[in-house]
Amino acid sequence: MNKPDLLTPKDLSTPALLLDEQRMMRNIARLAGHAAHLGVALRPHLKTAKSVEVARSLTGGGPGPITVSTLAEADVFHKAGYKDILYAVGIAPQKLERVQALRDRGCDLVVILDSATQAQAVAQANIPALIEIDSDGHRGGLRQNDPALIQIGRILHESGGLRGVMTHAGESYNVRGNAAHAEFAELERHAAVSSAEALRKAGLPCSVVSVGSTPTAHAARDLTGVTELRAGVYMFFDLVMAGIDVCAVDDIALSVLTTVIGHQPAKGWMMIDAGWMALSRDRGTAAQDVDQGYGLVCDEDGCILPDLIVSSANQEHGIVSLRPDAGGQVPELPVGTRLRILPNHACATAAQHGRYHVLPRDGGPLLTWNRFGGW
């Protein structure tokens, strides 16, 4: 739902999830331009957004190809007009009835798999699939030289359901910088393309060669042989992505509005009403060069307050303090002061909230965009 809401963030009850539309649209345009330059289709992943309005922003208002991580997402987005959907989580046979129900309603929903058992169930249900390729040892999938690739391909082809291959370079999150991410992008490309070539050499069709993670999507320099690029958190970005140099902190479009509710001067603490129920328990920056605690603290307008982080989080209380290596004192901000917290992991933080309070790029009144959850 997209409608005028309260006039300004000052009118919101906290904690509340804020979305800066101007930053979001800038992030969207950046990757769209890069994909166009590389000559591949962009298939945005909507697992982070879970919002029809954000989906329309990503696809220019039209029903372009999308990626989902749950069948609930597939159902909601199909009802909103999206028909070309990749369900990018390994399929369980028990879910095939729901997949088929969506397909019967006109949704071209494609699943992924990496075993003969899955392939047999999918082929019996006459559902199209991509074979998942493991390009970096991060998660599921077949290695590109696994003999099972051809076996699975033949099982799917017998029912006419072999669409192609896909991979996800999840290990790219563990390195920093464009050059390192570009290396993972090439590993990803090579694994997917060589797998596609192996299928074709065996006389099997492979029309789709799908790659993508947010770091590799932005760093890829050559996607020869690839047909589509996927990425998920890029429309919002977060501190994890900033910590590995995929984006700048100023690119982060998502924040949690919170209120100062108390002080513990002797401990160097300031208390806020955003705990882990509003920020999430995610500590994704803890292993990075800069540990951002449970989030980076900004003033109400989104300007960073130097060296202030949410250092601890209880269910409904956050504790703001200086970084361990910072000098000085926590600023004396009165009870009632509004702050914004930039998230470690946009997916996890957004999942704590039922709506986005959107700061529109035209400077108009706040909008409310609903988001959903579930599986």
Buried (B, 14 or more C-beta within 10 A) or exposed (E): EEEEBBEEBEEBEBBBBBBBBEBBBBBBEBBBEBBEEBEBBBBBBBBBBBBBBBBBBBBEEEBBBBBBBBBBBBBBBBEEEBBBBBBBBBBEBEBBEBBBEBBEEEBBBBBBBBBBEBBBBBBEBEBBBBBBBBBBEBEBBBEBEBEBBBBBBBBBBEBEBBBBBBBBBBBBBBBBEBEBBBBBBBBBBBBBBBBBBBBEEBEBBBEBBBBBBBBBBBBBEEBEBBBBBBBBBBBBBBBBBBBBBBBEBEBBBBBBBBBBBEBEEEEBBBBBBBBBBBBBEBBBBEEBEEBBBBBBBBBBEBEBBEBBBBBBBEEBBBBBBBBEEEEEEBBEBEEEBBBBBBBBBBBBBBBBBEBBBBBBEEEEBBBBBBBBEEE
